[in-house]
Amino acid sequence: MKAALFAAALLALPLAAQAQTAPPVPAGAPSDWRTPDPQNILVIDTSQGRILLEMAPLLAPAHVERVRLLARRGFYDGLKFFRVINDFMAQTGDPENTGIGGSELPDLKAEFEFRRGPADPFVLHERLPAGGGVGVTEIGFIGNIPVRTGPQMQMMVSIDGKTSGWGLFCPGVAGMARASPPDTANSQFFLMRQTYPSLNSQYTVWGRVVSGLEVVRKIKAGPDDSTVVPPQDTMTRVRLLADIPAPEQPKIQVMDTRSPGFRALVEAEKAKAGGVLTACDVEIPVKVN
């Protein structure tokens, strides 16, 4: 038996209120939009509606491959959202629906951090002090994932020509649940309903919802840190977009965070916010047909 996943002690921090409504989708130029790799889009049909999640193999290749494998085996079909906490997250992926189960596959080595290189598609949002009064860190996006990394200049002095980074637990981000030891993630995962910075670099970030955050927030929550009282919401079917017959596939376009349209959007939103806009505040537009 595994230890109970996702330590309750992390729930003690206060949360800031988050916006619940998405802005209108901007038109943008055709070049401002990208079509995600269908091998990296997870289509999660739930009792509350459909969630489209883009996985991030650059940040967590082993975890993405595990989710792909389990989805293709039908492992996730019918599993419950057994632990859901308002203003925090919705957890699922346990065949026992208790928080102590997993697949028959071996546990995964933690991928809390990744190595960012100069060729990786990182887009800078802001620079912040690194802590301790030394240096800075860079916050930005890789695809639709908000990340924090060391500065680019650090790449020049590192052995592998890269710098360390980690995904930020912003609304819609997908993290892998685990027991207390770091290398114990298996099949369970959670979807963030709001921002929760105390999880940063403590759990593996492996993707982010591109469409359906309102569905994640509608999933039935439980009282405090306890299991959701039945009936619980369900993942009725989980598939890769690449495995869905072409006539049934949703057509997805995500605004490219490297594009001029995205930069203009961020600047406009920053002006509305009085010049202060965190990476977690930025909602990346998506078009789904």
N, C-alpha and C positions, 0 to 999 in steps of 0.2 A: 504494500500500500504506500502511496506517496503521501507526504505531509500536505496539509491544506495549503492550497496555492494562494499567492497574492496576499502578503502579510497585512493583517488588519491595522497594524501600527501606522501604516502609511496613510490612513484615512484621517488622521488627526489634524492635518493642516487646513487652514481656511481657504476657501475658493473665491475668486473674483467672479462677479456675474458676467455672463457671456451673451452676445447677441444671438437671438433665436431665429432670425429671418435672414435669408440670403439676399444680396443685392441683385438687381436685374442683370441678366447676362449681357455684357457689352458686345457690340457688333465686332469691332476689331477688324484688322485685315486678315485675309486667309492665312498669311504667313505667321500670324500671331497664335495660331492653333496647331496642335499636334494630335495625331491619332495614336493612342497607346498600343503597345504590343499586346495582342489578344492572349498571349501566353502569360501575361502579367496582370490580367484583369480577372478578379474573382467576382462571380455573380452570385450573390447570396440572396435567395428568395426566402422571406420570413413571413410569419403570421401577421406582421405589421406592414409588409411591403418589401420592395426590392432595394438592396444595397449593392452598389458597384464600388469595388475596392481595387485600387492599383497597388500591386506589390512592388517592393523595392529591393531587387536582388543585389544592387550595388552596396546597400547597407547591411543586408543580412542574407547572404546567398543560401546558407544551409537551412534557415527557417523558411524562406520562400519555397525552396525545393520540397521541404517537408509538407507544407500546406498544399502545394500543387499535388503531391503524391496522394495525400489523404483525400483531397477533394475528388480526384480521379477514381479513387476506390469507393466513393460514396460514403466515406466514413462520417462526414459531418451531417449527412441528410437525416433530419428528424431530431437532432440534438437540441437541447433547451438552452435558453439564456437563464441559467440557474442563479446567477449572482449579478444583480443589477443595482447600482447605487445612483440615486439622483445627484446631478452635478458632478459625476465622476465617470463611471464606465459601465459597460455591459459585457459580462464574461460568459463564454460558451466553449464548446469543443471537448466536453467531457462525456464519454459514453455512459458514465454512471450518474451524471447530472448532480454531483455532490461536491465537486472541487478536488477530489482525490484520485480521479481516474485518468487514463490516458490510452494511447494506442499501444500495440504490441511492439512497436519500433523502439529502438534505444533512445534515451534522452539526448538532447542536443547540447553541444558546447555553446555557452553564451556568446552572443554577438552584440553586446551592449554598445560597443564602439566599432568604428570602421576607419580605414585609412583613406583620406582624400588626397588625390593627386592633381597635378596641374591640368590634366586633360579631362578630369571629371566635370560634369555640367553643373558646377556650383554657381549660384547667383547670389551676390552679396546683398543683404538687407541693411545690416548695421554692424558696427564694431563696438564691443564692450570690453571693459577691463577684465582681465583673466582671473582676478582675485589675488589677494596677497600683495597688491600694489605692483605686480610684475606683468608687463606685456599686455596683450589684448587677445580676445577671441573674436571670431567672425561668425555672425548669424546670417543665415540665408536659406536658400532652397536648393535641393537636388530633386529635380522633377517637381512633384507636388508635396514633397516631404520637407518640413522645416527642420533645419539642422544647425548645430553649433560646432564649430571646428577651431583648431588652432589657426594662426595667421598664415597667409600664403608664404611669407618670407621664411617660415619655419621649414618649408619643404627644401629650401636651399642648403640646410645644414643637417638634415636627417639622412640616415643611411639609405633608406628606400626612396628618398625624394618626395615623401608624402607627409601629411600631418594628421593627427587623430581628430575624429569627430563623432558626434552621436546625434540621433534623432531626438526631436523635442515632442513631448507628449501634449500636443495641441488637440483641439476638437477634431474628431474623425480619424486620428492616428490609431493604427493597429499595433498592439503590443502582445508579446508572448507571455502567458502566465507561467509561473514556476513556483517551486517550493523555496525554502530558505537558501540552500546551496545554489550558487549561480548556474551551474550546468544541469538543470533539472527540467527545462522546458521540454514538452513532448508534443501535445496536440491542442491543449487549451490556449485560447487567446481572448483578448478583450478589445473592445472598441471604445475610444474615448468619447464621452458625451460633452466634456468640457476640458479646459486646460488644467494640467496637474504637474507642475514642475518638479515635485519631489521624486517622480519616477525617472527623470532624465538620467541616463547612463547607468540605471539600476535594472532596467528591463530592456529586452530586445525590441526595437522598432522594425517592423517588417513590411509596412504599407500604410495607406491612408485612404479613407473613403473619398471618392470623387463625386459620387451622387448617392443621396439617401441618408445624409446626416440627420435629417428630420425623422427618418425611420428609426435610427439608432436611439434618438431621444424619446421616441414613443414606446419603446420596449418596456414592458411592465417591470417596475422596480420593486425591490424588497425593502423592508424596514432596516435602516442603518446598514450593518455589515452582515446581516443574516441572509439565508437562502430565500429566494423569491417564493412566496406562497403560491401553490398551484391554483388555477392553471397558469403555467409559465409560457411565455412566448417561445416560438420554435424556429429553427432554421429548417424550412421544409425541404430545400434543395440547394446544394452548393456546387457550382460548376465553374470551370475556366471558360472564359468567353470563346477561346479557340475551339472548345469541344462542343459548342452549341451549333446546331445546324444553321448555315448561313442565313436562310430566310427568317429565322427566329432571333438572330443576334441583334442586340441593341447597337446602334451606331453611336460611338462616343468620340467626342473631341474635347480636349482639355487645353485651356490657355497655357501656352508655353511660358514658363517663368523666365526664359531667356529673351523673350520677345519685347519689342518696343511697346506693344499694347499693354503688356503686363506692367512694365515700368511706369507707364502713364497711369494705369489703374492704381498702383500703389501710391504714387505721388498725389493723386486726387483724393484717395482715402486718407492719406496722412494729413493733407490740408484740412479735411473735414474734422479730423481728430485733434486739431490744434498742434500738429507737428509730432505727435507721439503715436506711433503705430508699431506694435510688436509683430513679430512673425506669426504668432498665434492669432493675431487679429485679422490677418490677411485671408480672405476667402478666395480661392482660386476658381474662376468660372469654368463651367463645364456645359457642353451641349450634348444632350442625349435624345436620339430619335429611335 
